[in-house]
C-alpha cells in the first residue's frame, strides 16, 4: 500500500521515543512509514531512478507492510537508526556491503526534495563535535566553563592545577566494553596527579566544574521550548535516574533566544541542550545533543513534547 504524503520515521526496532511521536501522528491521521536501515534485504527495499524524466528522481522505499513514494514524502523523523553490520560476512565484504547501504539507501533519502528533516543526519553529524559546540555557544553569548581539549600532558596538568576543580568528559559517547561489560563515560573529577603519558594517545576534554545547584535539560522543537530542571546533587545526573526530581522551568528570554539561534546556525529544527545553574542563578552551557532523548521527561512532567514533534512533522511545509 502506497501511503499518501507520509512521514518517514527512520529508527531502530525498539524506540519508545519514536513510538510516542507516531502515536501523535496517528491521532492526526498522518500516514507514517517506519523502517530501520538494518532491515534492508529482509523487510526494507529501495528502488530509485535518476536521469529519466522529471522530477529529478523517482522511487520508493518498501517495508513489509507499507510503501513510501520518495517524491511525496512530507517529512523525515531521523531518530536512532541502526545500519547493518553484515556480521555473517568476511570483514572486507562486510565493510563493503555496509558502505553500499549507507551511500545507496542513505544517499537516495538525501536526494529527496523533502520539505523537512528532523534532523538531517548530515547536519546531526556536523553538530556533534563538542569543541565546535563550545565555540559557537560562546559566540552566541552563552556562558561556557573554562575548557581545555588537549593530548599534551603538561598542558593538562597546568590547566587542572590553575583551575583547581576540574572534571574530565568524553568528547563523544562511543559504545565501549571492558571484559565484555558495557562501560559508559561519565563526567568525573580529575587531579593533576592522574595525568600521565597515556594522555598523548588521543585528545581529552577537561573542564572547570560549575558550582551548580541544578541541571537543566532543554528540548527545542521548532518554535517550542521545553525546559526541565533536574535536581540530584550528582555531578553527572545520568548515573542514577532514581535520584532525580523534575520541575518545569521557564528560561530567561536571553538564554532561550540564544539556544534557538544556536540551532538556526546549525540548520537544525530540534535539539536537546544540557545547561547547569549555579548558586547565583547563572546558566552555564554544557553541551548539545542534536538527537537527544526526551521521552522520559514527558512522562515525568506531562510536557507535550511528542505532540510538538507531531505538529512539526505533519505540516505540509516547514514554516506552515
Secondary structure, DSSP 4 states (H G I P E B T S, - for coil): -EESSPEEEE--S--HHHHHHHHHHHHTT--EEEE-GGGBTTTBEEEEEESSSSSSEEEEEE-SS-EEETTS--EEEE--------TTS-HHHHHHHHHHHHHHHHHHHHTS--S-EES-HHHHHHTT-HHHHHHHHHHTT-EE--EEEES-HHHHHHHHHHHSSEEEE-SS----EETTEE-----EEE-GGG--GGGGGS-EEEEEPP-EEEEEEEEEETTEEEEEEEE-S-SSGGG-GGG-EEEEE---HHHHHHHHHHHHHHT-SEEEEEEEEETT--EEEEEEETT---HHHHHHH---HHHHHHHHHH-SSTT-
